[in-house]
Amino acid sequence: MIGSKKFKAMLALFIIAIAVFIYMIYVLIKPEKF
């Protein structure tokens, strides 16, 4: 595979970005827990 290490790094960043985005949405929807 060409650039598999770069692909994995991009995939990891993408997953982290999605996780942070979902977390921020969750905090905005249910702020009483924080």
trRosetta pair geometry for C-beta under 8 A, 3 or more apart (Angstrom, degrees):
i j d omega theta_ij theta_ji phi_ij phi_ji
1 4 4.0 76 97 -64 123 113
1 7 7.4 -71 151 19 127 146
3 6 4.3 -38 -176 41 96 118
3 7 5.7 107 122 -29 84 92
4 7 5.3 -52 -146 36 34 116
4 8 6.3 36 154 -21 66 102
5 8 5.8 -51 -149 34 31 110
5 9 6.5 32 150 -19 62 105
6 9 5.6 -53 -150 35 34 113
6 10 6.3 32 152 -17 66 106
7 10 5.8 -56 -149 39 30 110
7 11 6.1 32 152 -21 65 108
8 11 5.5 -53 -143 37 31 114
8 12 6.3 35 155 -22 65 104
9 12 5.8 -52 -149 33 29 112
9 13 6.5 28 153 -15 63 106
10 13 5.7 -55 -148 38 32 110
10 14 6.2 36 152 -23 65 107
11 14 5.5 -53 -147 35 31 115
11 15 6.4 31 154 -19 65 104
12 15 5.9 -53 -148 35 30 109
12 16 6.3 30 153 -18 64 107
13 16 5.7 -55 -146 38 31 112
13 17 6.2 35 153 -23 65 106
14 17 5.7 -53 -148 34 28 113
14 18 6.5 27 154 -17 63 106
15 18 5.8 -55 -149 37 31 110
15 19 6.3 33 152 -21 65 107
16 19 5.6 -55 -147 36 31 113
16 20 6.3 30 155 -17 66 105
17 20 5.9 -55 -148 37 29 109
17 21 6.2 32 152 -22 64 108
18 21 5.5 -54 -146 36 31 115
18 22 6.3 30 156 -17 65 105
19 22 5.9 -54 -147 37 29 109
19 23 6.3 31 152 -21 63 108
20 23 5.5 -55 -147 37 31 115
20 24 6.3 32 155 -20 65 105
21 24 5.9 -55 -149 35 28 109
21 25 6.5 29 152 -17 63 106
22 25 5.6 -53 -149 37 32 113
22 26 6.2 35 151 -22 65 107
23 26 5.6 -54 -148 35 31 114
23 27 6.4 31 153 -19 65 104
24 27 5.7 -51 -146 35 32 111
24 28 6.4 31 154 -17 64 106
25 28 5.8 -58 -151 38 30 110
25 29 6.2 25 153 -17 66 109
26 29 5.8 -57 -144 39 29 108
26 30 6.2 -28 173 34 67 101
27 30 7.1 -80 -132 65 21 65
27 31 6.2 56 170 -95 64 68
27 34 6.0 4 -141 -5 96 153
28 31 6.8 1 -138 -56 22 98
30 33 5.3 27 136 3 105 113
31 34 5.9 -73 -161 45 55 101
